[in-house]
Amino acid sequence: MSRLDARAKATGAQRYVADLSGADPELAGRLELYFAALVRSTSVHARIVRVTTEEARALPGVIGVYVAADVADHPCGRALEDIPLLADDRVRFLGERIAAVVATSRQIAEAGAALVTVDYEELPAMVTIAAATALDATAIHAAPWSYDGAVIAEGADVNLIATREHGDRAQVEAILAECAFQIDETYRTQGVHQGYLEPQACIADYHSNEWVRLWFTHKATNRLRTMLGGSLRLAPEVFDVQPIEIGGDFGGKGAPGEAPLVVELSRLTGHPVKLVLRYGEDLIAGNPRHPAEIRVRMGCDELGMIRALFADITMNSGAYGGCTPAADGVRSAMEFPSYRTESFASAYRRVYTNTVHRGFMRAPGEAQSIFALESALDELATRAGIDPILFRRNNLLATGEDDAQGAHWVEHRGVEVLDAAVAAFAPLPVPEGWLSGVGMGIYSRSTPYVPTSLRLVPTASGGVCVEVGVVEVGGGSHTAFREIMSEALGMRPEQVEIRHVATSNLPIDMGVGGSRTTATFALAADIAAKAWHNRARDDEELLLEVRATDVPLVGSYCVQLAQVAVDPETGEMRVLKITSGVDVAAVINPLAHQMQIDGGTTMGLGYAHLEDLDEHDGHVWAANLGEYKLPSVRDTPQMQTVLVEGSVGVSDANVKGIGELTTPPTAPAIANALFQATGRRIRELPLTPERIFHAIHAD
């Protein structure tokens, strides 16, 4: 079955927030639509001495110029509310919002913003993890424990946002001392942008303190209402977020972004206000993936069986911590769900730095830690004199075993997926004179589900319209919903309509993310179908709030093999082939499923050796799409997928997550292949030609 949104997107008919205007029915009949532009900091860390706005205010067409004193003074955030709507006494990163200009056109607003001047008193900039956590570090926030949602106590270490520990470190240390082989290495990853095509955009139409309508590039519209209510001190129900598709998310469109500010601008002007970021703004001031430093200590016995692991993880959260949905961190693959070990412990912290605030990106926290973990596994295997693939196979969990944190999955199919990927892989020819190697990376994750709600409305033709709060972010979720629901109801797919509705129409939805969307809807469809068939009347509507319980914990494995070729004279590396073994239950839509596999792998490829915000001294130097190297068709290697069928999923539809499964193992597979080709281990991403050249020619 083709995608429901395919024709509109292929023909350019699909409308996004940036396409809406005052002539659209949604806004027609209201007051004139105004446009906003932002004045951003040109300093990394400084006190704001003066903001001069007179020249901008005098520009014909400018409605107003607004600074921190004009807007709500309570900061915003997803869980930790520490992000000011406009910087007040100081700026904490280059690109931070200082002022907003509202005008009758976007061009005039941007011209006005260019006329605003800011005088600064420079402060010491803490732009690296080491600088921000040093004993003599300057505090980026005076009292971070005072923010709503803070999880640290007064007097915590300077620039600390959150910390947590797991396991018995003393036990790990004791066992490591007994191990026949061990490693102790640190791995580093860079900041990267989510790379969505549609930039951040928002329209706010403030009617009163009882009703505000929004169109916003956001994937969790009900949760957005809570964020807005917390920042603007209004009831969440006041905000009615309108249904509109998103042109790509990949984790980057779950933060409050510019929405609280745009609501305030609409309130101040009495008109609906529209703000669309230029892509350069998105790159320097969005909420990109956290850079990380991860120290791994791991040991095994003489037979190559892992006995102990300690992971020390530090995430660079940038100037603010409010772009992630949990103040105490991001999900980390150092939970160690794939392999057995006698003892496991981890320490995790998030720290403030004077860099752009960080958010979520596909498999948040896990892309970083899987690069470290799977690189470390290769290093330990090499030290033990065991083939890295065999080393992994011998240590993968089997069905019936609990993981290092005590979680019990219905089944573990890592060995089966590994064997299938290895059997299918065949290397490609290599250019003459080039070095070649093959590396492996493995990743596993459970399939989560969250509460949601939906309404079933009978149609005149005998079918059903299913109203959902789930945003279509580009992955084809609404198409999957139709297929799942038609199967559950015993109808033809064309009898089922999926309709995304405003937040005022349904009571709850936790939004898209975490590879949970299809599983969540499938569980809801089971309940909805039973209720539909048990209706008292054929014309009865059904409104259902679904909170599934007693659902088995199912997990999925992805095993990737990557082949690289390296020119020893220049350091150029080409990724020739990636084979992905994927653990699957039922596949609802094979084409969309394959697109998720290929798309996730391509994101991992970019992370491995192409993408880098190129952050130095607090500046994002790759601030345009010429410098920021997203993978293109020319960069994409031959991709091979091996579906290992027969797994157990959730719901009657028997589904499991796929959206984030293939991204994390790609970078370590490529790094491990690079080591096999050159004999040189590079522990920092991206794997650039310069790094490869210097590694090859070191000594």
N, C-alpha and C positions, 0 to 999 in steps of 0.2 A: 504494500500500500504506500502511495506517495505521501510526502509530508503535507499536512494541511496548510502550512505557510509557504510552500515551495514556490507557487506561481507568483504570489505577491512579492516575494523577495527576489526572484529571478527577473521579474519585469521592472523592479524599482517602485512598485505601487505601495509597498509596505511603508507605513508612516510611523515615525518615531517622535520623541519629544521635540527634537530640534525642528521637525517639519511642521509642528502646530503653529498656527498664527491666530490673530484676532478675528480672522474671517471664518475659522472653523466653527461648526455648530456648538461645540463644547464651550467656546468663549464668546460667540456672537451674542450681541445684545447687552454685553457687559461694557464697562468703561474701556477706554483705549488700552491696549496691551503695551506696557513699557518694557524696556530692555536694560539689563544690568551688565556692568563690567567691573572687574576687581583690580584694586591697586595692591600689588604684592611686594613683600619685603625683598630688598636687594642686599640685605645683610644676613649673615648666618646666625648671629646672636648679638642682640643690641637692645639698649633702652631706646624707646621712642621719645625723642625730645620735642618734636613738633611735626604736625601734619598740616601742610599748607594747601588749602582747597579753593581759595578765592578765584583763581583763574579758571578752574574747572567749573565752578558754579556759574560763572559769567558766560560760559559757552552756550550759544543759542541751542535749544533743544534739550539741555540738561535739566532734569526735574529736581535732582538733589544729589548731594554728596554726603555720605554717611560714614561715621567713624564709630569706634567702640562705645563711646558715651551715648550714642543714639539708639543702640540695639540692646536686646536682652543681655544681661550681664552674667547669666548662668551658663557655664560651659556645656557642651554636648558630647555625646559619645554613645557607643553601643551598649557597653556595660560600665566602663569607667568613663565618667563624664569630666574630661579634662581639656577639651578643645574649645577655645573661645570662638565666638562667632566672628569677631574681628579682634586683632591683637590690641591690647590696651597699653600697658606700660612697657612691654618688651616684645620683641619677636624672637622666636626660638628656632626657626629654620628659614633658609632662603626660599622664598616663594609663599610664605605665610600671608594670609589675608590681613590687610591693614585698613583698607577703606573700600567702599562700594559706590559706584556712580550709576545713577538711574537716569535714563534719557528716553527720548521718543524713538530712537533707533539704536541698533547695536553699534553701528559705525560711530554715532555721536557719543554713546556711552564709552566706547573704547578710546575715542579721542579725548574725552574728558578725563579718563583715568590716566592718560599719558601726561596730563597737565598737573596732576597732584604730585607734590614733592614731600619727601619725608627726611627729616634730620635725625641722625642716630648718634648715640654714644656707644661705641663698640664695647662688647664684653668678651671674655675668653670663650672660645668655641670648643665644645667637647664633641668632636665629630666621629670618634672611633669608640669602640667598646673599651679599649684599654684606657683612653683618656677619661672617659665618663665614669669609670669605676676606680680610678686611682685615688689614693688617700687624699691628695690635694686637689681633687676635681672640683670645679665650680658646679654648684647645684643649679640645674636647669629649671626646676620648680621649687619654690620656697618651702611649700608644705604639701607634698604629693599625697600624703596620707589623709588630707582633709577633703579630697574630691569625693563626690558621690560615687559609690562603686569601688572605691579603693580597697585593696586587700593587704596593704602593708600597714604596719603600726608606726606611730610617731617615733622618730629616732632611728628609722631603718637606714641602711647603707645609702650613701649619696647616689642619686639617680636610679634607684631601684624601683621598678614598677611592681614586680611580683617575683616570688620564688616558691619553689616546692621541691620536695625530695621524695624519693620512693626507694624502698628496699633497705637492706642492712649493709651499709658501706663497709663497716669493719669486717663483716663476714666475707664480702667480695675481696677485700684486701688480703685477708688470710688465705683464701683459696688461690688468688693470683700468685701469691708467693710460692705455692706448691706446683704451679703449672709448668709443664715441660717447655712450653713455648708461650710467649706473650708479646703483645705490642702495646705501645703507648704513643699515640699520634694525635695531632690536631688538624682538623679539616675546616676549611673556610668557604663560605658561599657568598655570592654577590647579591645586590638588590636588583630585582627585575620587575618590569611592569606587566600587567595582565595581558596587554595587547589586544583589547577589544576594539572593534571597528568604530562603534558609536561612542563618542566622548560623553563625559558627564553632562547632564542637562536637566533643568528643572523649570517648571512654571508653577507659581503659587498664586492663588486667587483668594485673598483674605476677605471674607464677607463680614465676619464678626468674631468675637471670642467664642461663639458657639458653632461656627462653621467656616472651615478653610478647605478649599479644594486644591489638590496637587496633582501634577503629572511629573514623574521623576524617574530617572533611570535607576530603579532600585528593585532588588530581587526578593525582598521580604517586606511587603507593604504593610502588613499588620504590625510587624515589629518596628517599622519606621514610625508608625503612629506613637508608639511608646517612647521612642527616642525624642521625637519632636515635643511630646508632652512634657518630658523631663526637662528639656532645655528651655522651653518657652513658658513653662509653668501653666499649661492648659491641660484639660482632660484629653487623653488619647482619642476619645470618640469624636472630638471636634474635627479631627483631620480626616478628610474623605479622599483617599488616594485613588485616582482614576486608573482604569485598566489600559495598559499600553504595553506593547512588546519592547524588549530590550535587545539592542544590537550587540550582544556578547557581554559576558560577565566574568567568568573564570575566577570568581571570588571577589572581584574588585568593586562590586556594586551592592555591598551590604552595609556600608558605613553611612552615617547621616549626611556626609558630604556637604554640599552647599545648601541643602534644603532648609535648615533652620534659618539661615541668613536670608534666603529668598522669601520665606514667609514673612520675616520681619520687614523686608523692603516693600512687600505688598501692603503690609499693615501701615507703614509710614507714609506711603504714597496714596493709599486708597485705591490703587489700581492693581490688576494682575500684572505680575512681573516675570520676565523670562530671562534665564541665564544659561548660556551654552559655553562650556569651556573650549578654548582652542586646544589642539592636541599637545602643543608645547606646555600649556598649563597643566594638563593632565599628567604629563611625564614628570614635571618638577614638583607637583603638589597634590597628586592623587593619593592612593594608599597602596604602594607597591609591596611586593613580598619582602619579608624581613631578611636582611643579611644575617649570617650566623657564624659563630665559632663553636666547634664541637670537638671536645677531647674524648677519645675513645681508648679505654684500657680493656683489653680482652685477652683471655688466656685459654689454652686447650691442653689436653694431655698428649702423650706421645702417639696416640692413635688418631689424633685430630678431632676429638670430641670437645666441644666448647664447655668449659667449666665455670667461667665467671666473666661478667661484663660490668663495667662502670662507664656511664656516659655523662659527661659534664657539658651541658648545653647552655649557651648564652645567645639570646636573640636581641638584635639591635632594633628597638621599636621606634626609633626616631624621636621627634620632639614631643609626641603625644601618644598615649596608649589607648585612645578611645575608638580606634578603627577596628578592633577585634571584638567578637561577641562574648568573650570571657576575659575578665581583667587578669586572671592568674595564668594566662598563657594560651598557647595554641596546641592542638593535638600533635603529639610527637611519636614518630615511629620507634623511638627508643623505648616504647612500651614493649618492644621485642616480641611481636605476635607470631613470627614465622619460625623461629628456631628454639630448640630446647637448650637450657643451661642450668647448671646446678645453683648458681647464685647470680642475682641481677640487682643493680642499684643505679639510680640516676639522680642528678641534680640539675635543676632547670631554673633559669632566671631570664626576665625581660628587663632591659635597661633603657633609660632615656638617653638620647644623644641629640646634638644640634643638626639633625638631618630630617628629611621629609618623614612625616608620620607613616607608620607601616600598617598594612592590613592583611587580608587573606588573599591567597591565590591557590589555585587548584592543588589539592592535597596540602593545605597549609601546615607548615612545620615538618611535614613528612618528606617533602622534596629535599629539604636541607639535611635532615637526619638520616634519610636513606642513602644519600650520597656518602655521608660519613661512615655509616654502618657497613654498607656493601663494599666500600673501598677498604675498610679495616678488615673485613672477612677475607678479602683477597690477600691482604698483606699477611694476615696470620696464617693462611693456607700456605703461602710461599715460604714463610719462615719455618713451617712444620714440614715442608717438602712434599705437600699433597696437592694434587690437581685442584684448582679452586672450584671447579664444577662438582667434582666428587666430594670435596669438603662440605659444600652446601648440602648436597644430597644426603650425606650421612647425618647432618645436624638438623634437617627440617623436621618440624613436628609431625606426628602421625595422629590420625583420628583417635580420639579418646584421651589425648594428652592435653593438659591445661598449659596456657602460655606463661610467660615469666611473671605476669601480673595476676595470674590465677583465673583468667577468663576461660570459659569452656565453650568452644565452638562445636556445632553439630558435626562438623567434619573438617579435616585438614587434607588438602589435595595438592600440597606443594610438590611432593615427589612425582606424582602423576603428570603435573603440568611441566615440571622440569624435564622429565623424560620425553614428553611429547615435543617440546621445543627443540631439544638437542637432536632428536631423531629427524626433525623436519629441516633443520638448518644445513645449508650447503654454502660454503664460502664462494665469493665472486673473484674473478681475476683482478690482479693488482697491477698498477702501472709499473713499468720497468724501472728498477732502481729505488722503488719506494718500499718502506717497511710495512708489514701488515700484522694485525693481531685481532683476536676475538675475545671479548669479555662478556661477563654475565652480571645481571642485576636482578634481584627478586624483591617483590613487594606484596604484602597482603594487608587487607583491611576488612573489617566487618561491615555489614549493611545495616545502617541505622534507619529509624523511622520516627516521625514526630506527629503530634496532634495536627489535625486539619479539619476543615468543614466543607461541605458541599450541599448544593440544593439540586434536586431532581424535579424537573418540570415537564409534564406530559405535553407533547406537541399534537397538533391537529392531525398529522399524518400517522399517528400511532407510535411515534418514536419518543425520544426523550432528549431534553436539553439539560446538560449537566453544568451547573454554574460552579466555578472554582475560583479560589483566590490565588492560585499558583500562577506566577508570571511566566510567560514563555520567554526564556532568555536566549533562545537560538538552538537549543539542543534537540528540539522536536518532542518535548514532553507532552504537549497537547495531543499530538498524533498518537503517542503511546497510550495516553489516557483513553482516547476513543476506542482503541483496539482492546484495551483491558476491559473497559466498561461494556462494550458490545458483547464480548465473550461472556462476561459475568451475567448480563441480562438476557442472553440468548437472542440478541438482535443482530441484524446486519450492521456493519460499521457506518453505512450511510444513514442509518436511522438514529444515530447518536451524534448530537452536536455538543462540542465543548465550548463553553463561553466563559471567558475571564471577566469577572465583575469587580466593581469598586469595593473598597474595604467596608463600606457601610452596608453592603448586601449580605455579608457572611460574618460570623462571629470570630473565627479564628483560622489562622494559617501561619505556620512557622517559616514559610518561604523556601526558596530553592537553595540547595547547598548540601555539601557532605555526601554526595552520591546517594541521597535518601529519597529523591523526589518520586521516582517510579515505584519504589517499594512502599512508600507512604500511601500513594494513591491506590496501589493494588490492594492493600489491606483495607482502605476505605471502600473500595469497590465491592469487596466481599460482603461487608456489612450493608452497604447501600442496596445491593442486588436482592439480598434477603428481605430487607424492609420494603423494597419496591414491589416484590411479588406478594407481600402480605398486606398491601394497602387495603383500606376499607372501600375506597372508591377509585375508579379508573382515572378520574380527573384530579385526584389528590396530589398536591406537591409534597415533597419530603425535604426537610432541612435536617441534616445530620452533622453532629460534632463527633469526630472519631478520635478516640484515644485507645489505640490497640494495646492489649496486654497479653502476657504469656506467649510472646512471639519468640521462637527459637533464635539463638544468636548464630547467624550464618556468616561465613567469611568467604572471600575470593582471593585467589593468588594470580599474580602476573609474573612470568619469568621471561626476561628478555636477553637475547644474545645480540651483540653489536659487533660488526666487523668494521675496522678502520684501516685506512692506508695513510702513511705519513711520509712526506718528502723530507729526508734528513738534512737536505741542503738549506731548506727555508723554514722548516717547522710547520708547513701547511698540513692540515689534517682533513681528510675526507671521510665522512661516514658513508660506507658503501652499502650497508645492509643492516636492518634491524628485524629480527624475528621475535614476535611476541606470542608466547603461550599464555592463553587466557582461560581461566576457570569459569565456566558458565553453567547456569541453570537454563530456564526457558529464555529464548530471545524473542522479544515482542515484535521488534521491527529490525530485520537484519541489516538494512542499509544504514539506519540511524545508529545502530549498535556498532557497525564497522567505522562509521564516521567518528564516534567517540573514541574508539581505539586509536585510529590514525591521528586524530586531533590531539589526543593526550600525549601520544608518542612524539609528535612534532613539537609540542610545548616542552617536553623533556629534552629534545634535541637542541632547541634554542637555548635552554638553560645550561646545557652542557658546554657549548662552545661558541655561541653567537651573541646572546643577549647580555647586556650589562648597562646599567644606568650610568656607569663610569663616574662614580662619586669620589671626589677628592676635595678636601678642605671645605666640606659642607656644600659643595656645588654639584648639581647634576649636569654633567657635561654632555651626555647623550640626550639632549632636550628637544630633539626633532626626529622624525621617522627616517631621516637620512643617516643620522648617527646611531640611532637605536636599531640594532640589526635583528628585526623579526625574521624568522625563517621564511624563505620563499620557495617556490617550486624547484628552483635550481639547487637549493640546499637539501632538499628532501631525498633521503636514500631510498633504495628498494625496501619496501615494507612487506613483510610476510606475517600473516596471522594464523595461528593454530588454535582453534577453539576446542577446548577439552570439555566435552559435554557430559551430562549426567549428574550434575551437582544438585544439591538441595537448596532451594530458595525459600522465600516467604510468600504467603498468601496462596489462594487457589491458582493464581497466575504463575506461581513458582519463579519469582524474579529475584535478582541480586543487582547490586550497584555495579556500574561500569565507568561512570564519568571521570573518576580520578585514579582509576586503577593503573593506567599505563604511563602516567607521567613520572612518578618518583624513580622507577628503576632505570630510566634511560640514561641519565647522567652518569651514575656509577658504572653501568655497562660499558659506556664509551670510555670512561676514565680507565677502567680495568683493561679494555682492549688496547688503549694507548700504552699502558704498561707492558702488556704482552708484546706489543710491536717494538718498543724502544728500550725496555728494561728500566725506564725512568718513571718514578711515581710522582705525579703532580697532585697535591692535596688541596688545591684551590681552584674554584670555578671563576670565570669560564676558562676552558682549555684553549687559549688563544695561540696563534702561531708563534708569537713572541715568547710565551711561557714554554711552549714545546721546544722551540729552537734552543733557548738557554738551558733547558733541562738536558737535551741531547748533548750539548756541547760543554756542559759543566765539567770542571776538572781538567 
